[in-house]
Amino acid sequence: MRAGSTAAAGSAEGVRSRARDPRSRAGAGGSRGTPVARAVRGAVVDGPGRVHIGRTGVGEIQRARIIAALSELVRERGAGGVTVAHVVARSGVSRRTFYELFEDREDCFLAAFDRAVARASQPAAAARRSGESWRAGVAAGLEELLRFLDVEPDLGYLCVVGALGAGPRALERRAEIVRALVAVVHEGRHEARAARRPDLLVAEGVVGAVLAIVHVRLQERSPKPLLGLANRLMAMIALPYLGAAAAERELRRSPPRTRKAPLPHRDSLRELDMRITYRTVRVLLVIADLGGRDSMGERAPNNRQVGSAAGIADQGQISKLLSRLQALGLIANTGGHHSRGESNAWVLTPRGREVTQTLQAQAA
């Protein structure tokens, strides 16, 4: 933890606890006036394509961006070469926000590791349960894991390679996953002939060999799809349990089909010279909700209306924030003819709509 007084440390810990507990953050802050102001306090879906993002939702956006940035950087620089400064620069989130969400760099790594494991294990576990036998289940689960590594190489590298250099807690977390994989493979002894029945050390050796192969492939500059290894890796797993004939059948099986990879996601927030703060997100969401009315013949919101709905009472602050968003090309002023006594009227630009949609998707 950073140096400071006991009171400051307690305050920082309280902020971090609230940041991690969605129940403590739901409904925090904001005006109680308009329906939009009440809605943006929490992250809730309000009809197709409408997500109001409150403090909880903004915290999740910031957390997700930090984790994604760390995952990319670990693959680029190695776990030991990534600093908090690197992460905040890549994610567009302030250093203060980083420490509100995570204790330190290792805490952030563990969060990224756990999220990656959850995303990989859910489809793999479902596929394994669908198998009618140990062999079929392991083969199906292995294929899903390899597909995940092909689609999410940054997360795969973080789990398989990066965790080895990320500190003792990361090593222990990785060891827990390895032990779980060993237990799955060791279930094969129930399908083995009585004379063969391998002990636990065999399962440990099989899992270690598979991870070693994946480890090397993930470090290649232009790796070939790992799914192409599925049959050969399954043959390695089956051999000590089911014998040479079963391993040969694995090699002769039709290779698993590759699925159409999703198109790369263009992160519109990366291109902005802008911190992703709670107030910034609230203002954009308010204008998205209210600003669209200008095209329907109704007045788009002025400074005071945006500030009221976003829970920003200080008109100097809301004016500066709106000017900043306008300079970034995210909002446009469709009023503001002061010679005729008109107030500002704010709407999103096409670029602003794209950024807002990205924020809504990340919160959802």
N, C-alpha and C positions, 0 to 999 in steps of 0.2 A: 504494500500500500504506500502511497506517496506520503512524504513527510508532512507534518502539520500538527496542530494541537489536538488534544483528545476530543475536544468538542467538534473540531472540524472533521476529524476522522469519523466520529459518530454520525455527523450530518451526511458525509459522503456515503457511509454505509447505508444510511436510511434511504438515500436517493437510489443507490444500486438495488436495494431490496424492493423498493416500489417499482423500479424499472423492470425487475424480473417477475413481479407478481401482477398479472393482468388485472386481478380483482382490485388491487389497491390503486391502479391507475385509471380504471374505467370511470368515465364521468369527471375526470379532473379538469378544473379550469373552465373558463369560457363564460360567455354571457348567458343569462337565462331569458333573453328577450324573444328573438324570432325563432320560428321552427328550424331554420337553417342553423342558427347558433346552437340550439339544443342538439341538433343531429350531429354536428361535426365534433362534439365532445367525445363521442365513442365511434368505434369502427363498425358500422352496421350496413347491411345491404338494404337499399330502398328501391326495389324494382330493378329491371334489367339494366345493367351497365351503370348503376348509380351506387357508389360506395362513399359514404361520408367517413372521413378519416379524422379521428380525434387524437388525443395525446397517446393513447395506447397504440393506435395504428401508426402514428409517426414513429414511435419508439421501435415498432416492429420493422418499419421500413429502414430505419437507421441501422438496426441490428442486422438485418438481412444484407444490407450493402456492405457493412463492415466484414461480415463473414465471407461474402463473395470476394471482396478485395483481398482478404487474407488468403483464401484458397488459391487465387490467381498468383499471388506473390510467392507463396510457398513453392509452387511449381517453377516459377521464374528464378528465385533466389535461394531456394532451400530454406527449411524451417529456421535454421540458426541465423540466416541472413536477413530475416524480416524483423523490422522494428515497428513500434507503435506509430512512429512518424511516417513510415512507408504506408501503413494501413490507412491512416486518416487522410493522407494525400490522395491515395487511390480511391477511397470511398466517398470523398466529398463531405465527410462528417467531421466535426471538430474534435480536438483532443479531449476537451472537457466531456463531450457526449460519449466518447469512447470509454472513459473511466466511470461514467454513470452507468454504463451497460455491462462493463467487464472489469474484473479486478486488475488484470494485467494481460500481457500478451498470451501467456499460457492458458489463461481462462478463456480468452477468445478462441485460441486454437482448439481447446476441448469442445467449445460450443460448435465450432465448424465441423469437428470430427464427429460429434454426436449427430448433428443434422445430416451429414453425409451418410453415416451408417444407417440412420433411420430410412433415408430415401432409397438406399440400396437394398436393405434387408426386407422391406415390406413386400415388394413384388417377388423377390427371391423366395421368401418364406411361403408365400401363397402358391408359387409354382411348385415348390417341394411338396407341399401338402396335397397337391393335385395328383401326384404320382401314385400309381397303384402298388409300387414296390419301392424298397430303399433305392435301388439303382435308378429307377425312373424318376423318383423324386429328387435325388441328388443331381441327376443330369439336367432336369428342368430348372432347378435352382441355380446351378452353375451357369447355365445359359443366360438367365436373367442378370446375374452378377456381371458377366462379361459384357452384356449389352449396356448395363449401367456404366461400366468403365469406358466403353467406347463413346457414349453420349456425354458423359461428365468426366473427362480426363483430369480436370483440375481437382475434383473431389476424390477421384480414385487415387491420384498421386498423393494427396494429402493423407489419406488413410493408410495406404500401403507403404509409401516411401517417406513422406514428410514426418509421420508420427515417430519415426526412429530417431529424429534429431530435435524433437520439440520439448524435451524435458521428461522427468520421471513420471509425472502424472499421465502424460500422453502415452508413454511406454506401457504403463499399467493398463490404460484403457484399451490400447491395441492388443495387449496380451489377453484381456477379457474376451475380445472378439475372436482371437485365434483359438482360445479354449472352447468357445461355442462352436466354431467350425469343426474342431477336432471331435467334439461330442457327436456332431451330426455324422461325420465320416465313420466314427467308431460304431455307430448303429449297424453298420454293414456286417458286423460279426454274427448277427442273428440270421443273416442269409447265407453265411459261409458254411461250408461243410464242417462237420464236427472235427475232422482231422486238421483243418486249416485254422480256424478260429484265431485270428491275429489279436495280439494284446494292444493296449492303448498306445504303446510306443510306435506301432505301425501307423496308426491314424495321425499321430503327431508328425511322423516323417512324411506322409503323403501331403498333409496340409502345408508343411514347410516347403516341400518341393514345388507345389502349385504356386504358392506365394512368391517363391524365389523367381520363377519364370515370369510371373506377372510383374514383379518388381523390375526386372531387367527391361521388359517391353515398355513399361511406362516411362522409363528414362531415355528411350530412344528419341531422337529428334523428329523423326517421321515414322511413328509406329504404325504397323499394320493393324487392322481391326482385331481385337482380342477374341471376338466371337469365333474367328477362324480356328482358334485353338481348342474349341469346346470338345470335339470328339477325342483329340489326343489327350487332353487333360483328364477326361472322364475315363479313358482307357487306363491311365496311370492310377486313378482312384479305384477302379474295379479290380485291377489285377490281383492284389494281395487278398481280396475277399472272395472273388468269384472265379478266379483262375484265368489262364491264358486265353481260353476259348471266348470267354465273356469280354475280355479286353479286346480281342480281335474283332468281335461284333461291334464294339463301340467305334473302332476305327473305320468300319465299313458302313456305319450308319450314314444316312443322308445328312449333310451338314445343316445346322440350324439356319433358318431363314433370317436374313437381316430385315429389320423393319425400317420404314422410311424415317430418316432422322428429321427431327424438327428443325425448322429454319432457324438460323442464329438470331438471337434476340438482340435488337438494336437498343441499347440503353441510352435514351435521349438525355438522361440526367448527367451522363458523363461529359457531354459536350458543353455543359453550362459552367460558368465561373460563379458558382452559387453554393452556399452551404444549405443542406437540407434541414431546416429548422422547423419546429412546431408551428411558429407563426407563419412562416412562408407557405407551408402546406395548407394551413387553414385558410389563408387569404386566397390562394389559388382555387381551393374547393368552393369557397363562398362565391367567387366570381364565376366559376363554372356553373353553379346553381342559379345565381341571380343574373349574371351578365348576359346569358342567352336570351333574356326577355327583350333585349333591345331590338333584335331582328323580328320580333312579333309585335312591334309597335309600342312596346312598353319601355319605360325608362330603365336603362342599366344602372347599377348601383353607383352612388358617389362615394367619396372618401369616408364620410361619416357612416354610411350604411354598411360599407364593407367592414370598417373597424368594429361597429356594433355587432355584426353577425359573427365576426371572427374573435370577439372578446378582447379587442385592443382599444382601450379607452383613450389613450394618448394620441391626439390627432397629429402631433409632430411625428410620432413613430410610424403611424399608418401612412402618412404622406411620404416619408423616406422609403418605406418598404414598397409602396406602389411605384414610386419613381425608379427604384432598383429593378423591379420586375418589368417595367416598361422599357428600361434601357437594355434588358436582356432579350427583349422581343417576345415576352410571354403574354403581355396584356397590351391593349390599345385603349386610348381615350377617345370615345366617340362623342364626347361633349366638350366641356371646357372652353366654350367661347365666352371668355370673361368680358369681352367688350359688350356682350349682350346680357351679361349677368348670369350666364349658365354655369352650373357646377360640372365637375368631372363626371363621366359616365364610363365605367370600365367593363370591357369584354375581353375574353381570351382571344389571342391570335391563333392561327393554325398550329404554330409551334407550341404555344401555351396549352392547347388542347392535347397535343401529343404528350407533353410532359405530365399533364394532369392524368391522362389515361395510364401512363406508366406508374404514377404514384398510386392510383386506384388499384391497379393490378398487383402491385407489390403488397399493398395492405390486405387485399382480399386473399 
